[in-house]
Every structure is written in structure tokens, then in C-alpha cells.
Amino acid sequence: MEQPIVSGMACDSSGTAFAVVGISNTPADWAKIFRSLAEAGLRPGLDPEGGGAEQALLRAVVEAAGAGADRGDTATTATSTPAAATPSMSMTPPSVLNLNAYLMYALGKVARRRLTERLEGRGLRLWHLTVMTLLADLGPQMKTALAARLDMNASDLVKIVNDLARIGQVDCVRDDTDRRRVVVRLTPAGRTYLAELSAEIATADDEILAPLDPAEREQLASLLRRVHSHLERSAAGTGRGRKDVPPAPRTGS
């Protein structure tokens, strides 16, 4: 779990400076930590390099804790303070931002959450989108071929196809070139639905990539596609199968 972090300087009555670092997810912990500082006579000091927003945050929190101690507030009272009145202490350690793998992980979590929200709003999961998109790109497919292309358990694939068939987005028909085979195809309604869904998902891109202009977004997309292609080839070469597909779905819509 990511933990809120705050750090800065504090001074005692003699002017001796102390470095202060706090890490916690629990409001009660913050109340106790900064009340202890206030009760020990420590006060926020001046950072030799100017302090900045983080030092100002430390000063505000310590002073608030000191005021609470003067009033005799308890930890329970502190934790009952409305969230809006409590300053945010969340901070990503600066050094970790130099790690591309971390950045991709953190951004990927946000992107997946935004995508999942839009899909769940329609009663779908990521697998439903994946199957519909593959059928739109490649045309009708046998279920065994779909499962193999997606590195997916055949029984799980059947559940996804059944879900989509139940809401009219796909159907199962005889193959035009070989009547012995049954293939899954996207229905006309499914194509319209997929176009609407893709447009809705694009709004998630707009939210996440808001700081980038159109040229920067296209450059980012090009670089991501290149990395994705490299990883896909590497996975295929080792025979371990694709590692970039979502986890197997559970039964239901």
C-alpha cells in the first residue's frame, strides 16, 4: 500500500535542528506523532535551503497539533476532524520518479482503474472489450482460435462469448468457407456498441494525458507501441505465452 510521507526540519527551545520524517496511512498515527512533537517543545524550523511546500506543510501540521494539545484534544478527537480540514500529506519519493518501471506501474494502475470504471458502467470487463476488439480486427474466429490468440483458458473464453451473445454483441454461426465449423462474429449492433465504447474509453485517455499536447500524445503512443511489440515478441520467443493480457475472468457479466 502506498503511504503518505512528509518530512522537514524542527527545532527545540535551544534552536537545535532536527530532521523529521513521518510515514503513515492512519490519521490517528499522524495526530499522535505531531502532538508528541508539540508536547516535547519542538517547533517547525527553517530549512537551510528555503523550506518549500513540504516544510510549510510540516509547519502547518505541527502547529495544528500544538493547538490541539493546548486544548487537551485526544487522539479520538483528532481523527474525527473532517477530511477536508486535514492537509494532504501524500508524496511520492522524488528518487523513485527516476525509475521508468515505477512510473509505468503507477500510471498503469491509474489507467486500468479509469478503463475498468468505464467498462463496469456497462456491465463489462476487460476481457469483453478484448474479445470484441479482436473480432472487429480479424473477423469471425473459432472459439479455440480466440482462446489461443488471447492465451486464455477455453472454458473462460466460452463464458465471455456467452456474456456477449446474451446482450447481442456477438453471435455464433456456421463458417461460410467450411460449414462444419462454428465461428464467433461481431454483430452489426456489436460494431456500433464497440465504437461507442471506444469513444467513451478515449475520454479516459484525455483525463490521463491532459498535460500533453496532441503531438506529445502521438509520440508517447508510438513509443508505447514499440515497447509493447518488443515485449510481445520476447514472450512469444520464450514460449511462455503473452503476459500483457488481463487475468482470467470470473463467471458473470
C-alpha positions as CSV (number, residue, x, y, z in Angstrom):
1,M,0.0,0.0,0.0
2,E,1.3,3.5,-0.8
3,Q,2.0,5.5,2.3
4,P,1.7,9.3,2.8
5,I,5.1,10.8,3.6
6,V,6.0,14.2,5.0
7,S,9.5,15.4,6.0
8,G,11.1,18.6,7.1
9,M,13.0,20.3,10.0
10,A,12.0,21.0,13.6
11,C,13.8,22.9,16.4
12,D,13.8,22.6,20.1
13,S,13.9,25.6,22.6
14,S,17.6,25.9,22.3
15,G,17.5,26.2,18.5
16,T,18.9,22.8,17.8
17,A,17.5,21.5,14.5
18,F,16.1,18.0,13.9
19,A,15.2,16.2,10.7
20,V,11.6,15.0,10.9
21,V,10.2,12.2,8.6
22,G,6.7,10.7,9.0
23,I,5.2,7.8,7.2
24,S,1.7,6.5,7.9
25,N,-1.7,5.7,6.4
26,T,-3.6,6.1,9.7
27,P,-4.9,9.6,10.7
28,A,-4.6,8.6,14.4
29,D,-0.9,8.0,13.9
30,W,-0.4,11.5,12.5
31,A,-2.3,13.0,15.4
32,K,-0.1,11.2,17.9
33,I,3.2,11.9,16.1
34,F,2.7,15.7,15.7
35,R,1.1,16.1,19.1
36,S,4.2,14.5,20.6
37,L,6.4,16.9,18.8
38,A,4.3,19.8,20.1
39,E,4.3,18.5,23.7
40,A,8.1,18.0,23.6
41,G,8.5,21.7,22.8
42,L,9.7,21.1,19.2
43,R,8.6,23.6,16.7
44,P,8.9,23.7,12.9
45,G,12.3,25.2,11.9
46,L,13.6,26.8,8.7
47,D,15.0,24.5,6.1
48,P,18.6,25.7,5.2
49,E,17.6,25.6,1.5
50,G,14.4,27.6,1.9
51,G,11.9,25.0,3.1
52,G,9.5,24.9,0.2
53,A,6.0,23.4,0.2
54,E,6.9,20.3,2.2
55,Q,8.4,22.4,5.1
56,A,5.3,24.6,5.1
57,L,3.2,21.5,5.3
58,L,5.2,20.3,8.3
59,R,4.9,23.6,10.0
60,A,1.1,23.7,9.5
61,V,0.6,20.2,10.8
62,V,2.8,20.7,13.8
63,E,1.1,24.0,14.7
64,A,-2.3,22.3,14.3
65,A,-1.2,19.5,16.6
66,G,0.2,22.0,19.1
67,A,-3.2,23.8,19.2
68,G,-4.9,20.5,19.8
69,A,-2.5,19.8,22.7
70,D,-3.2,23.2,24.2
71,R,-7.0,22.4,24.1
72,G,-6.4,19.0,25.6
73,D,-7.8,17.2,22.5
74,T,-7.5,13.5,22.4
75,A,-6.4,11.3,19.5
76,T,-10.0,10.3,19.0
77,T,-11.0,13.9,18.6
78,A,-8.2,14.4,16.1
79,T,-9.3,11.5,14.0
80,S,-12.9,12.8,13.9
81,T,-11.8,16.0,12.2
82,P,-13.4,16.2,8.7
83,A,-11.1,15.1,5.9
84,A,-11.4,18.4,4.2
85,A,-9.8,20.1,7.2
86,T,-6.7,17.9,7.2
87,P,-3.9,18.8,4.8
88,S,-2.8,16.2,2.3
89,M,0.5,14.6,3.2
90,S,0.8,12.2,0.2
91,M,4.1,12.4,-1.6
92,T,5.9,10.2,-4.0
93,P,9.6,9.9,-3.0
94,P,11.4,12.0,-5.7
95,S,14.1,9.5,-6.4
96,V,11.7,6.8,-7.4
97,L,10.5,9.1,-10.3
98,N,13.8,8.3,-12.0
99,L,12.7,4.7,-12.4
100,N,10.8,4.1,-15.6
101,A,9.4,0.8,-14.4
102,Y,7.9,2.5,-11.4
103,L,6.4,5.3,-13.5
104,M,4.8,2.8,-15.9
105,Y,3.5,0.8,-12.9
106,A,2.0,3.9,-11.2
107,L,0.5,5.3,-14.4
108,G,-0.7,1.8,-15.4
109,K,-2.7,1.5,-12.1
110,V,-4.5,4.7,-12.8
111,A,-5.2,3.9,-16.5
112,R,-6.5,0.5,-15.6
113,R,-8.8,1.9,-12.9
114,R,-10.2,4.5,-15.3
115,L,-10.7,1.9,-18.0
116,T,-12.3,-0.6,-15.6
117,E,-14.7,2.1,-14.3
118,R,-16.0,2.8,-17.9
119,L,-16.4,-0.9,-18.6
120,E,-18.1,-1.7,-15.3
121,G,-20.5,1.1,-16.1
122,R,-21.8,-1.0,-19.0
123,G,-21.6,-4.3,-17.1
124,L,-18.4,-5.4,-18.9
125,R,-14.9,-6.5,-18.0
126,L,-11.6,-6.0,-19.8
127,W,-11.9,-9.5,-21.4
128,H,-15.2,-8.5,-23.1
129,L,-13.5,-5.5,-24.7
130,T,-10.5,-7.6,-25.8
131,V,-12.7,-10.3,-27.4
132,M,-14.9,-7.7,-29.2
133,T,-11.9,-5.8,-30.5
134,L,-10.1,-8.9,-31.7
135,L,-13.3,-9.9,-33.7
136,A,-13.5,-6.4,-35.2
137,D,-9.8,-6.5,-36.2
138,L,-9.6,-10.1,-37.5
139,G,-13.1,-11.0,-38.4
140,P,-15.1,-14.2,-37.4
141,Q,-13.0,-16.7,-35.3
142,M,-13.4,-20.1,-33.9
143,K,-13.6,-20.2,-30.1
144,T,-10.4,-22.3,-30.0
145,A,-8.6,-19.8,-32.1
146,L,-9.8,-16.9,-30.0
147,A,-8.6,-18.7,-26.8
148,A,-5.2,-19.4,-28.4
149,R,-4.7,-15.9,-29.6
150,L,-5.6,-14.5,-26.2
151,D,-3.6,-17.2,-24.3
152,M,-6.9,-17.8,-22.4
153,N,-8.4,-20.9,-20.9
154,A,-11.1,-22.3,-23.4
155,S,-13.8,-22.5,-20.7
156,D,-13.2,-18.9,-19.7
157,L,-13.4,-17.8,-23.3
158,V,-16.8,-19.6,-23.6
159,K,-18.1,-17.6,-20.6
160,I,-17.0,-14.3,-22.2
161,V,-18.6,-15.2,-25.6
162,N,-21.8,-16.3,-23.9
163,D,-21.9,-13.0,-22.0
164,L,-21.6,-11.0,-25.2
165,A,-24.0,-13.2,-27.1
166,R,-26.6,-12.7,-24.3
167,I,-26.6,-8.9,-24.9
168,G,-26.5,-9.2,-28.7
169,Q,-22.9,-8.1,-29.3
170,V,-21.7,-11.3,-30.9
171,D,-23.3,-14.5,-32.3
172,C,-22.1,-18.0,-33.2
173,V,-22.7,-19.1,-36.9
174,R,-21.5,-21.6,-39.4
175,D,-18.3,-20.6,-41.2
176,D,-19.1,-19.5,-44.8
177,T,-16.0,-21.3,-46.1
178,D,-16.4,-24.5,-44.1
179,R,-19.9,-25.3,-42.9
180,R,-18.6,-27.8,-40.4
181,R,-17.0,-25.1,-38.3
182,V,-18.8,-22.7,-35.9
183,V,-17.3,-19.2,-35.6
184,V,-17.9,-16.3,-33.3
185,R,-18.6,-13.0,-35.1
186,L,-19.3,-9.4,-34.1
187,T,-22.9,-8.5,-34.9
188,P,-23.8,-5.1,-36.5
189,A,-25.1,-4.0,-33.2
190,G,-21.8,-5.1,-31.6
191,R,-19.8,-3.0,-34.0
192,T,-21.9,0.1,-33.2
193,Y,-21.6,-0.8,-29.5
194,L,-17.8,-1.2,-29.7
195,A,-17.5,2.2,-31.5
196,E,-19.5,3.9,-28.7
197,L,-17.4,2.1,-26.0
198,S,-14.1,3.0,-27.7
199,A,-15.2,6.7,-27.8
200,E,-16.1,6.5,-24.1
201,I,-12.8,4.9,-23.2
202,A,-11.0,7.7,-25.2
203,T,-12.2,10.1,-22.5
204,A,-10.1,8.2,-20.0
205,D,-7.1,8.9,-22.3
206,D,-7.9,12.6,-22.3
207,E,-8.1,12.7,-18.5
208,I,-4.8,10.8,-18.0
209,L,-2.9,12.6,-20.8
210,A,-4.2,16.1,-20.1
211,P,-0.7,17.6,-19.6
212,L,0.4,16.5,-23.1
213,D,-0.4,18.3,-26.4
214,P,-1.6,16.2,-29.4
215,A,1.9,15.8,-30.9
216,E,3.3,14.6,-27.5
217,R,0.4,12.2,-27.1
218,E,1.1,10.7,-30.5
219,Q,4.8,10.4,-29.7
220,L,4.0,8.7,-26.4
221,A,1.6,6.3,-28.1
222,S,4.3,5.4,-30.7
223,L,6.9,4.7,-28.1
224,L,4.5,2.6,-26.0
225,R,3.5,0.6,-29.1
226,R,7.2,-0.1,-29.8
227,V,7.9,-1.3,-26.3
228,H,4.7,-3.4,-26.3
229,S,5.7,-5.0,-29.6
230,H,9.2,-5.8,-28.2
231,L,7.7,-7.4,-25.1
232,E,5.2,-9.4,-27.1
233,R,7.9,-10.8,-29.4
234,S,10.1,-11.6,-26.4
235,A,7.2,-13.5,-24.7
236,A,6.5,-15.4,-27.9
237,G,10.1,-16.3,-28.4
238,T,10.4,-17.8,-24.9
239,G,7.3,-19.9,-25.3
240,R,5.7,-18.6,-22.1
241,G,2.8,-17.0,-23.9
242,R,1.6,-13.5,-23.7
243,K,2.0,-11.7,-20.4
244,D,0.1,-8.4,-21.3
245,V,-3.4,-9.8,-21.3
246,P,-5.8,-9.3,-18.4
247,P,-6.3,-12.0,-15.8
248,A,-8.8,-14.7,-16.4
249,P,-12.4,-13.6,-15.8
250,R,-14.8,-14.8,-13.2
251,T,-18.2,-16.1,-14.0
252,G,-20.8,-13.4,-14.7
253,S,-21.3,-10.3,-16.8
